[in-house]
């Protein structure tokens, strides 16, 4: 890895293309990218030093990727914020974590550093005139020396929780992914997922680690322009969450893949019907389907199921790309001593909570600015909160969540926080149905439009990702608690 260009392989060829911004047809070589990232890092250090939080709101543009990589190279801890989040949501994060450098908003004031001052000439495709400035904003404790990245995992700003990732975790996982997927320097990956998600960010990191090309596409798969970009820039792989593959099958878009040879999937369990369609497509087209399992708390990806196993191990998400897995009994989550390589600990053949040990495990969570100075709290071991099993060959099968979390469009969502946020409208309970949040209530006079504003503003959920269902009554258990299993059956019916 070079010190100036984070994640990039030392074997990367300076004249090879590192980034393509598809909509504007801009191509940037590794040599150009290293120079621009170095300039951005220097500008950031001049403004706020190298012991602070720098906030970025990266869209899928070359300029924003340069600024993000420059922030990483500056030695500061980087807080990634969804550029499409509501102003309320952004301000809640900024008020809580107080980055020293952050994108300017309507009420911002203070000394400014413009990205156009460091982004390079227009001929290199990096000029960003007219884009937001960055301003000095607040003060925080100095981050822990190993802290590199802060990513959101809760999907909520009612009680924002950030994952603290170390330099080694992010770098080692990028290299492990590149190795596990056998990414060649000639590969060209579509970067169509948000760069603020662990999965989307890992596309960029792993392809830099392989000396390959990342094609930044800001369009939806439902747009004709998306597929024109795929063909024009000869993209060889495309990533997606279950909802995207469901849409590809439903809209009969698999025949538009053109030069794409590899489909990668993570962000939740792929339903059986869609998986069956993808298996049939792989057989008929010769394309590869790579299923993965990951967590923001483990940087990005934990396991990979090789394409050769996709047909023969339905439902599996593969084996670890680095580190070790175990299945924990309820009363013994973290084993003493090391976990043996290539073996399954005694008594864990059945279902249980999935445990993971590896360099890519987070340092811990942050819920306030002071937490960024905290040391490693986990010692590289993580209880994932997912329920699953390991087969005799060490392949992982994920059955569901232990706690009240849902995965919606690749983002993890706390259903209890959803209920709290919509409680103002009445007794509404939330469950997950096939990757969608189902809001159940026993009355019909609740305005879906008002509920939709909360779901969008606080949780960033579009209308397609949640639904409302009226039920006769909210079912209760014998001790008076909500019977979520019965409610899920009632809503599904």
N, C-alpha and C positions, 0 to 999 in steps of 0.2 A: 504494500500500500504506500502511496506517496503521502507526504505530510500535507501537501497543498490541496490535493484532490481526494477527499475522503472516499474510501471504499474501492477506488480504482486500482486495478492490478498493476504491479510494476511492469508487467509484460504488455500492457496496453500500448498499441502503436499510435504515436502522436497524430498521424495523418488519418487514422481510422475514425469513422463517425461515431460519436458518443451519444448525441441527442438529435432528434428531429422533432420540430414543432410542426405537426401535420397541417394545421389550418393555414399557416403562413408559409409553408414550404421551406422552413429554415433548417439548415443542417449545421451542426457544430462539431468539430473534431475534438479528439482528446487533448491535443496540444492547445487549441483555443480555449477549451473548457478549463483546463488547468490554469491558464493565465488569468481568465476572468474570475474564477473562484478565488485565486490568490489576491486579486485586487479587491474583491468584495470582503474577504477576510480582513485585509489590512484596514479598510474603511471602518469595519465594525469594531476592530480593536482600538482604533483611534478615538472612536466615539464613546465606547463603554468599557474598554479594557477586555480582559479575558476571564473574569470571575463573576459573571452575572447570567441572568436569563435573557435570551434574545427570542422574541416571539416572531413567528413567520405565519403567513396565511397563504400557503402555496397553491396556486392553480396550476393546471397542466400547460405551462408555458416555459420556454427556455429561460426567460428572465427570472422567473420565480424559482426555478430549480437552481440557477446560479446563486441566487441570494440564499437559499436554504443551505446549499453545500458550503457557501462562504461562511455562514453562521456556524456550521459544524466545524469548519477548519479554523475558525477564530479562537477555539478553545473554550467558548462559552457553552452553557447548556441551552438547548434549543427547545422551545415550546411551540408545537404545531397546533394551529387553530384553523378550523374549517372556514375557508373564505366565504362559503355560502351560508354560514350560520347567521341567525338574526343578530342585529346590533345588541339586543338585550343579552343574548347568550354570550357574545364575545365580551361584553363589558363585565359580565359576572366573572368570567375567567380572568380577565386582566385585573379586576379589582382584588380578586383573591390571591393571585400569584405575583402580581406587581413586577412584570418584566422591566428590565432597565431600558430595553429597546423594543419598540412595538410598532406595528402599522398604525398610521395616523387615522383617526376617526373624525367625525364632524366637530367634536368638542375638544380635539387635541390641541395642545399648546406646548411650546418649548423648542429648544434647538433641534434642527432637522438635518438629516443626511439623506440625500436623494439617491435612489438606486441608479438613476441615469448617469450619475457622476462616476460610477465605477463599473458600469455594465459593458463599456466598450463601444466601438463604432457600429453604426447601423449596418455596415457591410457584413459584420459578423452575426447580425440578427439578434443583438443583445441590448439594443437601446430600448429604454423603457420610459421615455418621456411621456408625461401625462399620467403615469401611474402613481399610486399613493407614496407619500414620503414615510420615512421612519423617524420617530421622535424619541427623545429621552423621556422616560416615564417611571418615576418611583424608584424605590431601592429595596433590595432583598438581602438576606444573608448570602454569603458566598456559597455557591453550590459545592457539594461533595466533589473532590477532585476527579472521581471516576464518572460522574454524571455527564451524559452526553445528550440525552433526548427525553422529552416529556410528551407522552401520548395519552389522549383521553380514552378511557375504556368504558365508562358508565353510560355514555349516551345521554347524559343529563347534566344540566347546570344547576339543578335544585340542590344537589350535593356533589359538586364536581370531584372526581377522583382521577388522578393522573398516575400513569405507570412511569416509574423512574428506571430508565435503561442506561447501562454503563457503555462506555466506548467499546470495551471488549465484547459485550453482549451483541451490540449492533453489528460490529465488524465480523465477528466469528460467524454469526448467523447468515450474513450476506455471502460469505465464502462457502459455508455449508450448503446453502440453497443452490448456489451456482454449481457446486460439485454434484449434489444429488440429482439435479436436473440435467447435468451434462451440458450446460450452456456453452456453446461455442462462440468465438469472437465474431463469427458471421451471423449470429442470431439477431433477429430484430423483434423485440417484444412490443406489443401494444400496451401503452400505459393509459388505460381508460378508467381505472379506479382512482378514488380520491387519494392524494398524496398525504393526507392526514390520517389515513387508516394504515395499520401495520401491514396488511396484505398489499395495498397499493404501493406503499413506500418500499416494500421489499422487492418489488419488480425493478424499481430504479437501482436499489443497492446491489442486488444480485447481478444485474447486467453490467453495472460498472465493474464489479469484482471479476467478471469474466471478460472484460474488454469488449463487450458486445454493444449493441445499439438499442436505446430506448426511444420509442416513437410516441410522443405525447399527443393524445387525441382527446379533445374536449367535447366530443359529441356522444350522443346516445346510440346504442346499437339499433334503435328503431329508425334512425335517420339514414337516408341514402348516403349522405356525405361521410358517415363513419366507414362504410364499406368501400367507398371510393378511396379513402385514405389507406385502408388496409391493402388494397390492390396497388395503389400508386407507389407506396413505400415498401412493398414486398414484405409485409410483416409475416414472421414465421411462427409466432405464438400469440395467444390471447388468453388473459386471465379472466376469471369470473366467479361470482358467488352463486349460490343455488338459484336465486331469482332470475339472474341473467340467463342461465342455461334453460330454465323453465320457459323464459320468453323466446329464446332461440328455437326451442322445439315447438312452442305454441304458434309462433309466427312463421314457422317453416323457413327459418333463415340459415339453417345449416348449409344449404347449397350456395350461400354467399361467401363462404370462408376463403375462397380463392387460394392464395399462396400459404395460408395458415396450415401448419403441419402439426402443431401441438396445442391442446386445450388444457389449461390448468384450472383446478377448482379447489376453493377453500371457502372459509367464511360460514360454515354450517353444514349440516348433513344434507346430501343430495337425495331427494325423494326417489323411491324405487322406480317409478314410471319414467322419470327423466333420465335416471341412470341407465335404464334399459334402452331408451332411445339413443343415448350416447354410445352404448356398447354396439348397437346395430350400426350406427354411423361409422364408428371406428373400423368395424369389420369391412364395410363396403367401400370406405374411402382410403383406408390405410393411414388415417390420422391417429395420433396418440392422445390419449386422455390420461392426465395425471391428477389423481385425487390427493389432497393434502389436509392436514389438521394443524391448526395453529392457535396461538393466543397472543394478545398484545403483551401479556405478562411474561411471555417467553420470546419477546422481540417480534416474532412474526410466525415462523413455521417450525413445527415440532416433528412431524412425520411426513413421509412421502410414500405413496403407493405407486410402484413403477408401472408404466403402461402395460407391461407384459402380464401383470397380475390383476388388471382391472376386470378382465373377463372371469378369471377363476376365483377371485375373492370378493364377491359382491358385498358391499356394505363396509369393507375395511378401508381405513385411512392410512394403512401402511405401517412402516417401522421408523424409528427415530433417525433423523439426518445427523444429529449430534446428541450426545447425552444418553440418558437411560429412562425407561418407563417402568412403573410398577402399578399394581392395582391394590389399593389399601382397604383393609377391613375398616368398618366404621369406628372401631375402638382403637385403632393403631395406625394413624395416618402417615406418620413420618418414621421410617425404619431407622434404627441405630446402625451406625457403621455404613460402609459403602455398599452400593447395590451391585451385585456381580454382573459383569459383562455377559450379554447374550443369554441370560437366564431369566426365568420368572420366579420371583420369591415364592416359597412354599405357602400354600393356602390362598393363593390369589387367582385361581383359575376362573372363578365366577365373576359376576358383576361387582363392582365397587368403584370408589372414587379413584380417578386417574391421578397418579403422582408422576412428577417429572423432575429429573436432575440434569443440569447442563449449564454450560457457560453463558447461554443466552437467557437465563432466568433473570428477571428484574431485580433491582436492589430493594424494591418495596413500593408502596403507594405514597402519593402526596395529595393531601387534601387542603393544604395551606402553604403559604410561601416558605415558612420556616422548615418544612419537611424536605426542601431541596438540599439542605445541609446534612441530612441524616445519613448514617453509614449503611452498608449492606445489612439488611434485616433478615434475609432468607438463606444465605449461605448456599446459593445455587440450587435450592430445592423448593419445589412448588407443588401445592395441592391445587389442582386445576378447577375443582368444583364441577367437573364433568364426570358422569358415570359411564363406565365402559368395561371392556374385558380384553384380555390378550389371549390369542390362540397359542397352540403349542410351538408355533414358529416365531412367536413374538410380534405378530401383526395385531394392530390395535383396531377395535370396533367401539365406536362411541354410541351410547344408548340415549343420552340426554343430559340435562342439567340437574345438579343436586339442589341448587337454590333457585330462587325466583328470578332467574335471568332468562332472557330470550335473545336469540340471534336473528336480527332483522336486516336484510340487505347487507350482511357481513358485519353489522355493528351490534355490540352487546348492549342490551337494554334491561334495566332493573324494573320489573313489572310492578313492584311495590311503589317505586317512585312515580310511575305512571298513574297508579290509583290515587296517590296523594295529590298529584297535580290536577286531576279532573274531578276531585271530590267536591269541588264547589258547585258542580252541576247536578249532584245527586249521588246515590249509592251505585257507583260504577266499579266493576271488578274487571281485571285484565288477565287474560290468558294468551298463550301462543298457540296458533293453529297453522301448521305448515309454513313457518317463517313469517307469519302475519300476526300483528297484535289485534286480538279480538276483545272489544270492550262490551261487556254484558251488563244490562240494567233491567230492572223490573218495571220500567215506565216508558211511555212513548213520547213524552213531551220535552225531551232533551234535544237541544239544537246541535246537530252535527257540525254546523259551521263554527260555532264557538269552541267545541271540543277540538276541531281541526286546527284552530289557531294555536291552542296550547300544544298539541302534538307537533306542530311545525316549529313553533318558537322555542320550546324547551327541549324537545327531543330530536328535532331535525327530520321528522318523519313525513314523507309525502303522503298524499291521500291513498295511494295504492297499497301502502304498507300497513294500514290499519282499517278495521271495520267495526261497525256497531251492530249488536244483536239484542233484541228484546227477549227476555226469558220470563217464564211465569213467576219464578221466585229465585233468589240467589240461594243455592243449596248450602246447608250447613252440616258440619259433622256433629257427633254426639255431644262434644264439649262446646258447641256454639261457634266454632271457627268456620270460616268459609271452606267448603269442600271443593277445592280447585279441580280435583280429578273429575268429580261429577259435573262441575260447571263446564269443563272442557268437552265432556261428552255431550252435554246439552247444547252448547254452542255449535259443535261440529254437526249435530243432527239437524 
